[in-house]
Amino acid sequence: MTPTKDILTLGLGLTQPWKIIDQNLDTNKNPNELHIQISSERGSVYPCPICGKLCKAHDFKTFSWRHLNFFQHYCYLTAEVPRIKCEEHGVRRVIVPWAREGSKFTLLFEQAVMTLVREMPVATTAKLVGITDKSLWRILKHYVAKAMDRLDLSNLSGVAYDETSSKKHHNYVTVFIDLNKEDRPVVFATPGKGKECVVQFKRFLRKHGGKAGNIAEVVLRHVFSIYCRSGGEFPRS
């Protein structure tokens, strides 16, 4: 393996059976594009995505993923990804270690853009990294949904909520926060206002292990606004 391939292999964190077989810098594109070709040894075995049992390749299909920039150059990975034939689960596409199933971006690229969208709007982030708003929203929604699935509200006992408006007061959003959390207290937000939003929160609470009967304290509207303006300090009597 050449020193260049060694460096790229280490940078990508590739392990057996995956290896870099070629790389090419396309200077006709603006920005320039570095294309890295990944393959595996002939006769390699791959884990079934369901049970993990090592199986032989059934067939292959070419996939490409956008990766983190290499210096100032856009970077793309391309690989022949096999389907395996598992005795128990049939023919299944292998999940590559550098990208999640169904994504056109590597895990490291998605990690980088998720960090950026915490600090700036989606449209700004998309323009900065050179992808469409729609693509970035798909990444964002995937990881938000994944995080929400893990949310445990079984100990939630104090809630504050208020509605806020945007677009000249025609669109409303109601936000619910955990009174006992100082860091990232928001637990639920939904379009609209009024009683229906509280009903939706109750359903959300139940879905994530919480109980309405556990809520011993509720703070409404104008007091919630004081909380926001004071940087998270609630006046308590």
Backbone bond lengths (Angstrom), bond angles and torsions (degrees), N, CA, C in turn:
res aa  C-N    CA-C-N  psi(-1)  N-CA   C-N-CA  omega(-1)  CA-C   N-CA-C  phi
1 M - - - 1.454 - - 1.527 109.67 -
2 T 1.315 117.17 137.33 1.460 120.98 -179.87 1.516 110.57 -74.05
3 P 1.375 117.65 158.66 1.469 119.79 177.31 1.524 112.92 -55.73
4 T 1.354 116.83 -37.33 1.468 119.89 179.20 1.523 110.99 -62.17
5 K 1.349 116.29 -44.53 1.454 120.32 179.38 1.518 111.09 -66.63
6 D 1.352 116.62 -35.46 1.463 120.37 176.70 1.521 110.79 -59.09
7 I 1.335 115.59 -47.49 1.465 121.07 -178.27 1.521 110.75 -63.54
8 L 1.328 116.74 -46.15 1.461 120.51 -179.18 1.522 111.31 -66.07
9 T 1.328 116.82 -38.04 1.463 120.64 178.58 1.517 111.02 -63.07
10 L 1.337 116.37 -44.58 1.459 120.84 177.59 1.523 111.08 -63.87
11 G 1.349 115.68 -42.05 1.458 119.94 -179.48 1.514 112.85 -63.58
12 L 1.318 116.92 -35.17 1.463 121.47 -179.28 1.528 111.92 -85.64
13 G 1.321 116.60 -14.62 1.460 120.07 -179.48 1.517 113.04 70.16
14 L 1.332 117.22 32.24 1.463 120.51 -177.79 1.523 111.28 -72.29
15 T 1.312 115.79 139.76 1.463 122.37 175.69 1.527 108.84 -127.32
16 Q 1.310 116.21 165.43 1.466 121.19 179.22 1.532 110.53 -55.46
17 P 1.326 117.67 140.69 1.473 127.06 7.72 1.528 114.23 -91.65
18 W 1.353 118.47 9.00 1.455 121.51 -172.81 1.524 111.40 -82.70
19 K 1.321 115.12 141.78 1.463 120.56 178.04 1.529 109.26 -153.67
20 I 1.332 116.01 157.75 1.467 121.73 176.69 1.524 108.96 -84.04
21 I 1.316 116.17 128.81 1.466 119.45 178.80 1.521 112.45 -110.88
22 D 1.343 117.57 -14.51 1.462 118.86 -179.83 1.522 109.39 -166.05
23 Q 1.340 116.43 155.31 1.452 122.34 172.10 1.520 109.06 -147.85
24 N 1.318 115.56 144.91 1.459 120.19 -176.09 1.523 109.63 -147.06
25 L 1.337 116.20 132.61 1.454 121.87 177.89 1.526 108.79 -100.62
26 D 1.334 115.78 114.89 1.462 121.41 -179.36 1.529 108.80 -90.95
27 T 1.326 116.06 102.23 1.473 121.25 -178.24 1.521 112.24 -86.32
28 N 1.328 117.25 -1.37 1.467 120.21 176.41 1.529 111.47 -81.45
29 K 1.322 116.19 -13.80 1.473 120.65 178.31 1.526 109.08 -93.96
30 N 1.328 116.10 152.32 1.450 121.69 177.08 1.536 109.06 -131.35
31 P 1.338 117.98 109.24 1.462 128.22 2.29 1.532 111.85 -67.52
32 N 1.345 115.66 160.23 1.461 120.28 175.94 1.527 109.84 -59.62
33 E 1.347 115.63 152.22 1.455 120.32 -177.85 1.524 110.69 -122.90
34 L 1.318 115.76 126.47 1.457 121.58 173.24 1.521 108.34 -95.83
35 H 1.317 116.30 120.55 1.464 122.00 179.55 1.524 109.37 -108.36
36 I 1.320 115.93 122.92 1.464 122.03 -179.12 1.521 108.48 -112.91
37 Q 1.329 115.97 125.20 1.460 121.91 -178.97 1.530 109.10 -98.64
38 I 1.329 115.99 124.96 1.460 121.90 -179.66 1.526 109.37 -113.51
39 S 1.327 116.01 140.29 1.458 120.16 178.42 1.523 108.77 -145.68
40 S 1.307 116.04 -173.13 1.462 121.62 179.19 1.523 109.35 -139.02
41 E 1.318 115.27 161.51 1.458 120.01 179.42 1.530 110.40 -64.40
42 R 1.307 114.73 142.51 1.467 119.54 176.56 1.529 109.43 -62.00
43 G 1.322 116.17 134.37 1.460 121.06 -179.42 1.515 114.07 86.65
44 S 1.342 117.07 5.44 1.465 120.26 179.67 1.526 110.87 -66.08
45 V 1.332 114.91 155.37 1.463 120.48 174.65 1.527 108.70 -111.37
46 Y 1.340 115.71 153.50 1.460 121.37 -173.19 1.530 109.14 -134.10
47 P 1.345 116.49 148.37 1.467 118.92 -179.00 1.531 112.34 -73.51
48 C 1.308 116.23 137.62 1.464 120.93 172.25 1.528 107.81 -62.90
49 P 1.334 118.17 132.61 1.477 120.00 -178.48 1.526 113.59 -67.46
50 I 1.339 117.60 -11.77 1.463 120.82 179.67 1.525 111.59 -96.67
51 C 1.325 117.13 -52.41 1.469 120.31 -173.73 1.522 113.83 -110.12
52 G 1.341 117.12 -13.52 1.454 120.32 178.86 1.515 115.32 84.47
53 K 1.326 117.96 -1.58 1.457 120.97 179.50 1.526 109.75 -66.22
54 L 1.340 116.84 136.74 1.455 121.68 -179.50 1.520 110.18 -74.25
55 C 1.342 115.54 128.80 1.457 121.21 -176.03 1.529 110.07 -135.32
56 K 1.313 116.03 157.25 1.456 120.64 176.52 1.531 110.50 -78.28
57 A 1.328 115.23 156.95 1.466 120.72 179.60 1.519 110.53 -69.28
58 H 1.323 115.36 139.44 1.468 121.87 176.53 1.529 110.21 -94.92
59 D 1.343 116.31 -47.10 1.468 122.44 173.87 1.531 107.36 -161.14
60 F 1.341 115.88 177.64 1.469 120.58 -175.68 1.530 110.78 -131.04
61 K 1.345 115.14 153.50 1.457 121.83 173.63 1.525 108.51 -143.00
62 T 1.339 116.34 143.24 1.460 120.92 -177.46 1.528 111.01 -84.08
63 F 1.340 115.90 131.47 1.464 122.97 176.03 1.523 109.13 -129.85
64 S 1.349 115.99 152.37 1.466 121.38 176.91 1.524 109.80 -131.11
65 W 1.342 115.58 149.98 1.463 121.69 -178.99 1.523 109.42 -138.03
66 R 1.314 116.68 141.22 1.458 121.37 171.76 1.527 107.74 -77.81
67 H 1.338 115.45 132.02 1.452 121.60 -179.67 1.528 109.18 -115.39
68 L 1.326 116.68 175.19 1.456 121.36 174.41 1.525 110.53 -57.68
69 N 1.322 116.58 148.24 1.463 120.23 179.41 1.529 111.04 -59.08
70 F 1.319 115.64 143.07 1.455 121.99 171.96 1.524 106.59 -98.89
71 F 1.347 117.03 104.40 1.454 121.74 -166.39 1.534 107.88 54.16
72 Q 1.348 117.59 -123.94 1.470 119.49 -179.22 1.528 112.51 -91.99
73 H 1.326 117.93 1.74 1.466 121.48 -174.01 1.532 111.10 -94.59
74 Y 1.337 116.33 138.74 1.453 119.89 170.12 1.529 107.90 -63.78
75 C 1.328 116.60 146.59 1.464 120.43 -176.82 1.525 110.08 -128.40
76 Y 1.330 115.51 135.86 1.466 121.89 -179.68 1.525 109.51 -130.81
77 L 1.325 115.39 138.19 1.459 121.42 174.55 1.523 108.74 -105.74
78 T 1.323 115.95 139.02 1.457 121.23 176.55 1.524 108.37 -130.67
79 A 1.331 116.39 136.73 1.465 119.72 -178.86 1.515 110.61 -149.29
80 E 1.320 114.57 150.15 1.461 121.74 170.98 1.525 106.68 -86.71
81 V 1.325 115.78 106.10 1.464 120.43 -175.27 1.532 109.48 -97.97
82 P 1.319 117.18 125.40 1.467 119.37 -176.01 1.524 113.73 -83.49
83 R 1.305 113.87 157.37 1.452 120.78 160.28 1.519 106.27 -100.57
84 I 1.333 116.03 140.46 1.467 119.43 177.13 1.526 108.88 -109.68
85 K 1.320 115.48 161.24 1.454 120.25 177.52 1.522 107.88 -114.63
86 C 1.332 114.07 101.42 1.457 120.83 -179.17 1.530 109.54 -87.46
87 E 1.324 116.67 137.23 1.465 120.45 -179.10 1.521 111.76 -60.99
88 E 1.335 115.70 -31.68 1.465 119.77 -177.12 1.521 113.10 -93.79
89 H 1.347 118.01 -37.39 1.461 120.91 -171.69 1.522 114.10 -113.70
90 G 1.311 117.96 5.21 1.460 121.51 175.35 1.520 112.91 76.38
91 V 1.346 115.89 -155.43 1.464 121.70 -177.19 1.523 109.65 -81.93
92 R 1.337 116.72 123.64 1.467 122.34 -176.73 1.523 109.87 -137.65
93 R 1.346 115.89 143.33 1.466 120.04 175.54 1.531 109.62 -76.62
94 V 1.320 116.38 132.30 1.457 121.62 177.71 1.526 110.15 -66.21
95 I 1.327 116.91 141.69 1.469 121.88 174.25 1.522 108.02 -93.48
96 V 1.321 116.99 117.94 1.465 120.34 -178.25 1.527 109.60 -74.08
97 P 1.337 118.36 149.99 1.470 120.71 -175.68 1.521 114.72 -73.63
98 W 1.331 118.34 -12.45 1.466 119.82 -176.44 1.523 113.70 -100.23
99 A 1.324 119.40 -0.94 1.463 121.45 -178.77 1.521 109.76 -152.02
100 R 1.327 116.33 150.05 1.463 119.68 175.74 1.518 109.98 -80.51
101 E 1.300 114.95 158.54 1.467 121.38 -177.07 1.530 110.86 -61.01
102 G 1.337 116.18 129.75 1.453 121.54 176.35 1.511 115.62 85.87
103 S 1.328 118.11 -6.95 1.462 120.79 -178.40 1.520 111.31 -89.47
104 K 1.340 116.03 150.51 1.460 122.10 175.54 1.528 111.41 -101.01
105 F 1.355 115.41 13.15 1.457 121.10 -179.05 1.523 109.16 -130.96
106 T 1.334 116.49 151.39 1.458 119.10 176.97 1.522 110.14 -74.94
107 L 1.328 115.71 162.39 1.462 120.75 179.24 1.526 111.41 -61.47
108 L 1.339 116.91 -38.24 1.460 120.00 179.62 1.528 111.40 -66.96
109 F 1.335 117.14 -37.30 1.465 120.38 177.08 1.525 109.93 -64.45
110 E 1.331 116.47 -45.26 1.462 120.02 -179.87 1.525 111.17 -64.53
111 Q 1.325 116.82 -37.57 1.461 119.80 177.16 1.522 110.79 -61.60
112 A 1.333 116.37 -41.28 1.465 120.61 -179.07 1.529 111.14 -65.11
113 V 1.333 117.93 -46.08 1.465 119.47 -177.41 1.526 111.52 -70.64
114 M 1.341 117.91 -30.72 1.462 119.84 176.33 1.529 110.96 -66.69
115 T 1.312 116.70 -32.90 1.462 120.30 175.41 1.528 110.57 -68.66
116 L 1.329 116.96 -40.37 1.460 121.24 -178.49 1.524 112.50 -67.33
117 V 1.348 117.42 -39.87 1.470 119.30 -176.50 1.525 112.19 -70.65
118 R 1.320 117.82 -11.57 1.467 120.00 172.65 1.525 110.84 -73.61
119 E 1.328 116.79 -20.43 1.462 120.96 -173.86 1.526 113.47 -111.67
120 M 1.337 118.93 -14.28 1.462 120.88 -175.92 1.527 110.04 -150.56
121 P 1.342 118.30 162.12 1.469 121.23 -179.52 1.521 112.39 -61.44
122 V 1.334 115.42 156.56 1.462 121.28 -179.60 1.527 111.33 -59.16
123 A 1.333 117.20 -44.47 1.472 120.53 -178.34 1.528 111.13 -61.37
124 T 1.331 116.72 -40.45 1.459 121.09 179.25 1.527 110.92 -66.62
125 T 1.328 116.70 -43.40 1.463 121.12 179.25 1.524 110.81 -63.31
126 A 1.337 116.36 -44.44 1.461 120.48 -179.36 1.528 111.23 -60.13
127 K 1.322 116.31 -42.75 1.459 120.55 179.29 1.525 110.95 -65.92
128 L 1.328 116.76 -38.50 1.461 121.65 -178.43 1.526 111.66 -64.32
129 V 1.332 117.43 -42.57 1.467 120.40 -175.82 1.522 112.54 -92.43
130 G 1.340 117.11 -8.64 1.459 120.09 174.93 1.513 115.53 83.36
131 I 1.349 116.72 36.21 1.465 119.96 173.66 1.529 108.03 -128.44
132 T 1.329 117.54 171.59 1.456 120.92 -178.94 1.523 111.02 -80.81
133 D 1.339 115.41 155.97 1.467 120.44 175.19 1.527 110.49 -55.51
134 K 1.335 115.49 -42.21 1.465 120.86 -176.72 1.522 110.99 -60.37
135 S 1.339 116.45 -42.94 1.466 120.43 179.55 1.518 111.09 -64.09
136 L 1.320 116.35 -41.60 1.460 120.30 -179.70 1.515 111.40 -67.92
137 W 1.325 117.18 -38.28 1.468 119.74 177.32 1.524 110.88 -62.78
138 R 1.338 117.82 -36.15 1.471 120.25 178.56 1.527 110.63 -63.60
139 I 1.347 116.11 -42.54 1.463 120.05 177.38 1.527 110.16 -62.21
140 L 1.329 115.50 -47.92 1.463 121.46 -177.45 1.525 111.24 -60.09
141 K 1.316 116.96 -47.21 1.464 120.88 -177.89 1.531 111.36 -63.93
142 H 1.346 116.73 -36.45 1.470 119.85 178.97 1.517 111.02 -60.79
143 Y 1.332 117.14 -49.56 1.465 120.15 -175.22 1.525 112.63 -75.93
144 V 1.328 117.36 -30.98 1.464 119.48 174.76 1.526 109.70 -65.63
145 A 1.335 116.66 -44.21 1.468 120.37 178.98 1.530 110.71 -62.84
146 K 1.328 115.96 -39.12 1.469 120.73 179.24 1.522 110.57 -63.97
147 A 1.338 116.26 -42.70 1.459 120.61 178.85 1.525 111.15 -67.19
148 M 1.329 116.73 -39.27 1.458 120.60 -179.72 1.522 111.56 -65.56
149 D 1.321 116.78 -34.03 1.467 119.99 178.28 1.525 111.48 -61.94
150 R 1.337 116.56 -29.32 1.471 120.76 -178.49 1.531 112.61 -89.48
151 L 1.330 117.39 -4.57 1.464 120.96 -175.87 1.522 111.65 -66.08
152 D 1.326 116.25 128.17 1.464 122.57 179.59 1.528 109.19 -115.20
153 L 1.329 116.42 113.52 1.464 121.42 -178.74 1.532 111.62 -108.98
154 S 1.320 116.64 21.03 1.470 119.84 -176.22 1.526 112.47 -64.80
155 N 1.342 117.81 -24.46 1.464 120.79 -179.39 1.530 113.17 -101.86
156 L 1.319 117.80 7.06 1.460 120.63 -178.74 1.526 110.31 -67.57
157 S 1.340 115.85 123.20 1.463 119.47 -177.11 1.529 113.67 -129.91
158 G 1.329 117.43 -12.66 1.455 120.60 179.28 1.516 111.01 -137.68
159 V 1.336 116.94 130.88 1.466 121.69 -174.08 1.521 110.07 -132.60
160 A 1.323 115.47 141.24 1.463 121.30 167.78 1.512 107.59 -122.97
161 Y 1.336 116.70 144.02 1.459 118.21 176.63 1.523 110.83 -146.72
162 D 1.320 114.21 152.84 1.464 120.73 178.17 1.520 108.14 -156.73
163 E 1.303 116.04 161.24 1.462 122.15 177.51 1.523 109.40 -108.68
164 T 1.299 116.08 144.08 1.456 121.24 177.19 1.516 108.57 -131.23
165 S 1.318 116.69 155.04 1.462 120.13 -175.88 1.514 110.63 -119.14
166 S 1.330 114.96 157.39 1.463 121.92 176.93 1.519 108.70 -143.02
167 K 1.324 116.75 172.40 1.460 122.27 179.19 1.529 111.68 51.83
168 K 1.340 115.25 58.29 1.461 122.68 177.34 1.529 112.40 58.89
169 H 1.362 114.58 39.30 1.461 121.91 172.12 1.535 114.11 70.01
170 H 1.320 117.61 17.60 1.466 119.11 178.97 1.527 112.44 -93.13
171 N 1.333 117.67 -24.14 1.458 121.65 179.61 1.523 109.76 -115.13
172 Y 1.334 115.85 131.41 1.458 120.36 -178.98 1.535 110.39 -116.32
173 V 1.335 114.71 148.20 1.462 122.31 173.16 1.521 106.92 -132.26
174 T 1.336 116.30 132.78 1.465 121.05 176.37 1.516 108.69 -106.59
175 V 1.345 116.00 130.18 1.464 122.83 -174.82 1.526 109.40 -117.69
176 F 1.345 115.89 135.46 1.457 123.04 177.52 1.524 108.92 -116.02
177 I 1.339 116.42 135.78 1.457 120.07 179.16 1.521 110.91 -127.34
178 D 1.331 114.81 156.37 1.459 122.92 175.88 1.525 108.11 -87.44
179 L 1.337 117.02 117.01 1.462 121.28 -177.32 1.526 113.28 -65.47
180 N 1.316 116.91 -19.70 1.465 120.20 -176.08 1.524 113.66 -96.18
181 K 1.336 117.14 5.58 1.465 120.44 178.64 1.517 110.11 -112.89
182 E 1.323 116.17 126.99 1.454 120.52 176.39 1.526 111.59 -87.92
183 D 1.339 116.60 -29.32 1.458 121.53 -178.43 1.523 109.60 -105.81
184 R 1.341 116.58 125.03 1.464 122.57 178.80 1.535 111.61 49.60
185 P 1.328 117.47 63.47 1.466 120.47 -174.25 1.532 114.79 -78.16
186 V 1.329 119.00 -14.32 1.473 120.41 -176.71 1.526 110.15 -66.68
187 V 1.328 116.66 127.44 1.464 121.06 179.44 1.524 112.49 -114.08
188 F 1.350 117.21 -20.39 1.466 118.70 -177.23 1.524 109.41 -160.58
189 A 1.329 115.86 141.41 1.465 122.14 174.54 1.516 108.09 -144.08
190 T 1.333 116.33 141.16 1.455 119.75 -177.55 1.528 110.06 -147.71
191 P 1.321 117.88 144.53 1.477 119.69 176.00 1.527 111.03 -62.46
192 G 1.332 116.17 146.90 1.460 121.28 176.42 1.509 112.64 103.00
193 K 1.329 115.07 -171.90 1.466 121.85 179.85 1.520 108.51 -153.83
194 G 1.324 114.57 167.84 1.455 119.47 175.48 1.523 114.57 91.36
195 K 1.344 114.42 -164.90 1.455 122.77 -172.32 1.520 112.49 -58.80
196 E 1.336 118.16 -39.18 1.461 120.98 -176.13 1.524 111.23 -61.06
197 C 1.330 117.18 -33.25 1.467 120.49 179.03 1.523 111.03 -66.84
198 V 1.338 116.42 -36.60 1.465 120.68 177.38 1.529 109.42 -67.62
199 V 1.326 117.53 -39.29 1.464 121.68 177.27 1.527 110.02 -61.81
200 Q 1.350 116.78 -43.15 1.460 120.47 177.97 1.518 111.43 -62.94
201 F 1.343 116.73 -39.87 1.460 119.68 178.42 1.529 110.44 -63.78
202 K 1.325 117.55 -39.35 1.464 120.46 179.10 1.529 110.44 -61.49
203 R 1.336 117.16 -41.36 1.469 120.72 177.38 1.535 110.26 -63.64
204 F 1.345 115.48 -43.45 1.462 121.27 -179.94 1.529 110.35 -62.71
205 L 1.327 116.21 -42.02 1.458 122.31 179.10 1.523 110.83 -59.70
206 R 1.329 116.20 -46.30 1.461 121.29 -179.77 1.530 111.26 -64.33
207 K 1.338 116.16 -39.79 1.465 121.19 -178.67 1.521 111.58 -62.70
208 H 1.332 116.76 -29.31 1.467 120.59 -175.77 1.538 112.54 -108.52
209 G 1.306 115.91 29.76 1.457 121.17 170.14 1.512 115.61 85.75
210 G 1.330 118.16 2.47 1.458 120.78 -179.61 1.522 111.87 -89.98
211 K 1.326 115.10 166.91 1.468 121.09 178.34 1.528 109.11 -134.61
212 A 1.325 115.34 135.34 1.467 119.51 178.81 1.521 110.86 -59.13
213 G 1.343 116.74 -32.94 1.453 120.77 -179.71 1.518 113.76 -66.62
214 N 1.353 116.87 -17.49 1.466 120.27 179.24 1.528 112.52 -82.64
215 I 1.342 116.74 -13.37 1.465 120.43 -177.59 1.518 109.56 -78.17
216 A 1.336 115.68 106.94 1.463 120.84 -177.00 1.517 112.17 -98.37
217 E 1.341 117.23 -12.72 1.462 120.24 -176.57 1.520 110.01 -143.31
218 V 1.331 116.62 130.49 1.460 122.67 177.40 1.520 108.65 -131.91
219 V 1.342 116.26 128.09 1.464 121.94 178.25 1.518 107.78 -115.77
220 L 1.324 116.85 131.29 1.448 121.82 -172.33 1.524 112.40 -110.90
221 R 1.309 115.70 153.56 1.450 130.68 164.97 1.512 117.28 32.68
222 H 1.360 118.03 -100.38 1.455 119.52 -167.60 1.531 111.91 -62.57
223 V 1.356 117.53 -31.95 1.464 120.18 177.36 1.524 110.27 -69.31
224 F 1.324 116.20 -36.89 1.458 121.99 176.16 1.520 109.87 -61.77
225 S 1.326 117.17 -39.84 1.464 121.03 177.91 1.527 111.01 -62.45
226 I 1.340 116.89 -38.70 1.463 120.82 176.38 1.525 109.95 -61.87
227 Y 1.326 115.17 -41.14 1.476 120.71 177.89 1.519 110.90 -57.69
228 C 1.336 116.92 -47.39 1.464 121.35 -178.32 1.524 111.01 -64.24
229 R 1.329 117.10 -43.80 1.462 120.60 -177.51 1.521 112.43 -69.43
230 S 1.336 116.27 -26.11 1.461 119.61 -177.48 1.520 112.88 -90.16
231 G 1.353 116.54 5.15 1.460 119.70 178.51 1.510 113.74 76.47
232 G 1.332 117.44 24.97 1.450 120.69 174.87 1.513 114.65 100.26
233 E 1.323 117.79 18.32 1.458 120.95 177.65 1.523 109.30 -106.66
234 F 1.330 117.23 116.85 1.461 120.40 -179.87 1.518 111.13 -92.39
235 P 1.337 116.48 129.23 1.470 118.31 172.35 1.521 109.17 -73.84
236 R 1.307 116.22 122.42 1.467 119.31 -178.86 1.528 109.70 -117.36
237 S 1.288 115.04 140.32 1.463 119.73 179.97 1.528 109.82 -87.21
